[in-house]
């Protein structure tokens, strides 16, 4: 894997994540408050689900 691809992926992640607070800062704040109320196990489950979905998407895109 080339460093250029990794840095491109990180750059795209930052652009996409930056869009949420830029487009709707009030809704973004409410979302963060709701996330803060979740328990550790719920956050872990969400994180694991997100990672699996990303890996599956990456598998289909790269194959």
Secondary structure, 3 states (H helix, E strand, C coil): CCHHHHHHHHHHHHHHHHHHHHHCHHHHHHHHHHHHHCCHHHHHHHHHHHHHHHHHHHHHHHC
